[in-house]
């Protein structure tokens, strides 16, 4: 029997969860547990409902326009190329350029603690990790799938092990003070909890390489969402059982939790696990965002060079350009992640803007072409989309982790959106010679081999 080609369901699930089983998310989740205790678990539940809304919207859009560059193509069809460029550049490329360097700084900081000789020999070993995964992604999708599935299996296994060991009496437990349910506190923590549940749609740009996408793509995101809620729920409960609040809200609570459960001998093992998490993030972002960039280039939204592929089907120049840009942001930052905290959170706010735009895409396309073939249909339309828009708007308005960071965060959001808006207007008006806010529904259907019903 001939072997089926393409990414199977486990590889698609691994891609969907690849941006959240990372050090920065472990830290933010434990920070939330330290602030809210049981109220943070309520916040995770509310965030899971918000995440489900974007999973439903992405599932329908990805299968309706399967040959697309994900967000850029959906938005060009529904709202025009101007907003398509803004949604993808601010919601994904900016997040990669600002969030990945922060994760790489955590890698270097951890290596400085456990392997100071390596850091002395190679000042920023995380850049070598970045180069490695760029080269591996250039080898094509089959190698990506094997690496991704292995890394994610190790990460989820490791986090579940830590959580279960902590809850079953491993390490020294503390007397957890009784904390009453507090609805305002739980709502104030939704923004923090939501960052553990973003990025499931990173599997959508892989649709051309997926096996049986009509069935497996929605399942991959939904299974991924369930796995994330379960693993971080157990992880946070273990943190509350083992660490006092002041440790949970510290700079490295994930390290403190592992040491509190398994003792000092676990430091190197946990460092390896944490670095594998960062590797998972790198592998996912390089594969998915480079394909978003390629899709934008194919639609004429970026220079045509970025659309080219190598013999393995990898988007060569998009991959190289993305990795080089990440390195260019990382190198001058040294070992201090605090300098880009406000930029990172601002980039995450732009991610929310992209989600809101995608919900609008689905509403517009449902109304304009209601009879068009949809292998997956978001149930209860338009309630999930309306709930998603309102809920994500709330998260956006409450995104700052501390009051003093609010002003710089929103200034950075305004700067990034303004920069992408300026590029969008110049490119669409003078290069594409198009109305930036004129939808191109016919073009999207033609590119996907469909017609206007």
Secondary structure by P-SEA (a helix, b strand, c coil): ccccccccaaaaaaaaacccccaaaaaaaaaaaaacaaaaaaaaaaaaaaaaaaaaaaaaaaaaccccccaaaaaaacccaaaaaaaaaaacccccccaaaaaaaaaaaaaaaccaaaaaacccaaaaaaaaaaaaaaacaaaaaaaaaaaaaaaaaaaaaaaaaaaaccccccccccccccaaaaaaaaaaaaaaccccccccccccccccccccaaaaaaaaaaaaaaaaaaaaaaaaacccccccccccaaaaaaaaaccccaaaaaaaaaaaaaaaaaaaaaaaaaaaaaaaaaacccccccccccccccaaaaaaaaaaaaaaaccccccccccaaaaaaaaaaaaaaaaaaaaaaaaaaaaacccccccccccccaaaaaaaaaaaaaaaaaccccccaaaaaaaaaaaaaaaaaaaaaaaaaccccccccccaaaaaaaaaccccc
